[in-house]
Amino acid sequence: MAIVSTEPDKGVAAPPVSPSASARVPVPEVPQSSGKRRRSLRVAFGVLCLGLAAWALTPSLLTLECDQAVVNAPLVTIRSPIAGRARFVPSIDESGMLAPSRQAIEVRTQLPDTGRRDEFDAELATLRSRVEQLRVQLQTIDALAQQLRGDSKEYQEALIRRLEHLRDAAKSAAAQAEASLNQRDYERELSSRLVKSGSVSGLEYISNGYSAEAARQGVAQQKQLLASLEEELHAARAGVFIGQGDGRANLPYSSQRLHELAIRSADTRLSLRQDEARLASVKIQATAEEERSKLRDCFRTEIEGEIWRRHFEDGSTVTAGSVLVECLIPSEIFIDAVVAESNLTRIRPGTPALVSLSGSDESYPAIVTEIPGRVLRRADSTLALEALPVGAKDAHVLLSLKPGSSAAVGRSVRVSFQVGPPSPFSWLRR
């Protein structure tokens, strides 16, 4: 069967076809419903492929994965200020009770230095002995002074009684002298009248005159003696004792001794106050030296946090300044992730993330806290692990776990940053 082409050949004139001949060639007819069905199937298949592609690409567009990350934490280094034997001991809480759940480290020196303490102890013993002797001496002086006060009072009372007797005797003598003077004056007056009549001789008259004058002088002496006794009695009652003779003292022996004892008591009290002040000062110095000695002889510290590294065996000897333990700070555990600098446009402080432990199905929510760049702000010696190495176009990103989450320090993790879709012009920044 020959195939007849309906397209005219270019450059070759087609032979004329008669209408009768074209009517005799059969043309196949295509059904319209079958073509529409195939087109619908093609469109549905294309939409399905686009949906699957969008579903597969959406996580990669909204999350940023990082496999180079590790759990790290700052360290607290505890050193021993003294040399001695170190061991772990139970911790003591604020109420003074043992806390078995916590630990403490105690370093006790094997050769305690007691030189200064011995000096203070010897000085304290000497001062205590001197203070005690001065107190006994002061008590003895006070007792003797009290006894002398009693003796002085007795002497004063006896002296007052004696002076009163002498005063009374002087009054009697003065009264007798006045009576004798009156008699002598009468005799002289009588003899003066009789001498005029010639009954009495002139010699007797003169003799009576001398006797009256002598009696007058005797009265004056008795009055002077009485006044002197009154003065002594008044002074004795006032506590002033007038001695006898030209170099007489104004105090009896007991009162003089009282003055001496008062001076000695004042000196003793002054020495006692000085020694008591020195004793109090030495006690303060001894207490301070005892505290310093405890710090020199024994060092004790509570362990806060988790021990990361231990640099001594329990009961071993350590030197002054040596590291005992390095402890983690649980509240400051962080994730150190290394990402490409080109992704920093999508990561900001506060960006949420999901941290998955390597080799485990456990995952923890986290949040970006800091983007330090190529160098961490903390030295490696202050961290549990050294900082991760970064490439020429990489940077550090630090994350913190949300409250209630924890992860083992030193574990490698995978970090999924929950970022938005990239900017359509982000390729221009690369």
Order of alpha helices (4+ residues) and beta strands (2+ residues): alpha-alpha-beta-beta-beta-beta-alpha-alpha-alpha-beta-beta-beta-beta-beta-beta-beta-beta-beta
